[in-house]
Amino acid sequence: MQTQSMERMESNVRTYSRSFPVVFTKAKNARLTDEDGREYIDFLAGAGTLNYGHNNDHIKQAMIDYLATDGVIHGLDMWTAAKRDYLETLEELILKPRGLDYKVHLPGPTGTNAVEAAIRLARVVKGRHNIVTFTNGFHGVTMGALATTGNRKFREATGGIPTQGASFLPYDGYLGENTDTLDYFEKLLGDKSGGLDVPAGVIVETVQGEGGINVAGLEWLKRLEKICHANDILLIVDDIQTGCGRTGKFFSFEHAGIKPDIVTNSKSLSGLGLPFAHVLMRPELDKWKPGQYNGTFRGFNLAMVTATAAMRKYWSNDTFARDVQRKGRIVEERFQKLAALLSENGMPATERGRGLMRGIDVVDGDLADKITAKAFEHGLIIETSGQAGEVVKCLCPLTITDEDLLEGLDILEASVKTVISQ
Ligand SMILES: *Cc1c(COP(=O)(O)O)cnc(C)c1O
């Protein structure tokens, strides 16, 4: 496989091509094919961007049909029939059945665009600058969003310009199982010399994806909502990776029965891997003046067409969500066994996750890398996350067939066993 031109031309900043140094040509559902015709099972799936699989037939067809009729691809944020369909479908299939009445802001098409817009809205509405975020949180890498991202590697890449406007508090479980970290938040809010600038909003992932599949307890999330309400602080759930069914419900916060003031979605929102993001907000928070926040690529029509097709295909009833939960239990069980196997062999490991967002924490980043490298040799694409890359994570397409899911898990098991025996 010829890779010289890419190695020569592409910036050092490239990442995933280092872990998976082959040239891919085709992809279908949970399988990728390289130039030599070798197939791989994909447990990375665009870091949660391909919840409905690669080249989902139903969603792809909607795109092809739209292209064939010369549908508007780009129209800044002008009204199009594609936008109307998208908003009406979102309202009818997603928001109304869940008792949500959000308004929709279409910012630029990436996750970090949505986070920038969400935290700025919170500031505009409350007239306060501070945003509370949590240890190991990941919310994107543009300056505003980066201020709420914990990862030191990204924070050090600003060239020394300090990020501003966010305060980090300990996420659920950060101080061990027996400490409710919200005690600290509540105490700070009530302490006039505690040093915390009263925040406009709190931004949180219900399961931290890049941060290592750290799962916030449902009671913790409920209490966080209560604290926000009691203190006139907006609750922003960053559902960019956890949304669109990843945890077994469309929105990850549904498990906790909470209603955030602001929600961000991106990654799998378009359903086909097209760039697309939105911010949802309680209607009374919509304090934007016309054009006060803009962007050339607001509301990519093609992505709205595919997002609409995805909602109609998978979210008109709860069949899909139940199937995700079922597959999640399969992964959970197998990951628990692998964690036990590692632990028995002197490598302490634990399993965690929600729905089909699951990980095995092997404590040691090098060990995790050995396992994922072995897996790749055997035809499984799987990545790590966490502060030291110590968590082997499964983000397979939610539409993966049981056969591919089991084959992927078998490859992972064989890889773990090989690494143990070395
Ligand atoms: C990926 C991600 C982002 C950033 O999205 P980009 O499209 O990479 O800018 C923000 N928040 C969470 C939780 C994410 O997983």
Ligand as a Chemical Component Dictionary entry (heavy atoms), coordinates in Angstrom:
data_LIG
# 
_chem_comp.id                   LIG 
_chem_comp.type                 NON-POLYMER 
_chem_comp.pdbx_formal_charge   0 
_chem_comp.three_letter_code    LIG 
# 
loop_
_chem_comp_atom.comp_id 
_chem_comp_atom.atom_id 
_chem_comp_atom.alt_atom_id 
_chem_comp_atom.type_symbol 
_chem_comp_atom.charge 
_chem_comp_atom.model_Cartn_x 
_chem_comp_atom.model_Cartn_y 
_chem_comp_atom.model_Cartn_z 
_chem_comp_atom.pdbx_ordinal 
LIG C1 C1 C 0 -15.902 14.962 19.813 1  
LIG C2 C2 C 0 -16.453 15.770 20.919 2  
LIG C3 C3 C 0 -16.477 17.174 20.867 3  
LIG C4 C4 C 0 -15.841 17.966 19.754 4  
LIG O1 O1 O 0 -16.367 17.707 18.505 5  
LIG P1 P1 P 0 -15.505 18.085 17.202 6  
LIG O2 O2 O 0 -16.413 17.790 16.060 7  
LIG O3 O3 O 0 -14.293 17.205 17.219 8  
LIG O4 O4 O 0 -15.151 19.503 17.307 9  
LIG C5 C5 C 0 -17.071 17.853 21.908 10 
LIG N1 N1 N 0 -17.613 17.195 22.955 11 
LIG C6 C6 C 0 -17.604 15.857 23.034 12 
LIG C7 C7 C 0 -18.235 15.193 24.205 13 
LIG C8 C8 C 0 -17.007 15.097 22.026 14 
LIG O5 O5 O 0 -16.966 13.763 22.132 15 
# 
loop_
_chem_comp_bond.comp_id 
_chem_comp_bond.atom_id_1 
_chem_comp_bond.atom_id_2 
_chem_comp_bond.value_order 
_chem_comp_bond.pdbx_ordinal 
LIG C1 C2 SING 1  
LIG C2 C3 SING 2  
LIG C2 C8 DOUB 3  
LIG C3 C4 SING 4  
LIG C3 C5 DOUB 5  
LIG C4 O1 SING 6  
LIG O1 P1 SING 7  
LIG P1 O2 DOUB 8  
LIG P1 O3 SING 9  
LIG P1 O4 SING 10 
LIG C5 N1 SING 11 
LIG N1 C6 DOUB 12 
LIG C6 C7 SING 13 
LIG C6 C8 SING 14 
LIG C8 O5 SING 15 
# 
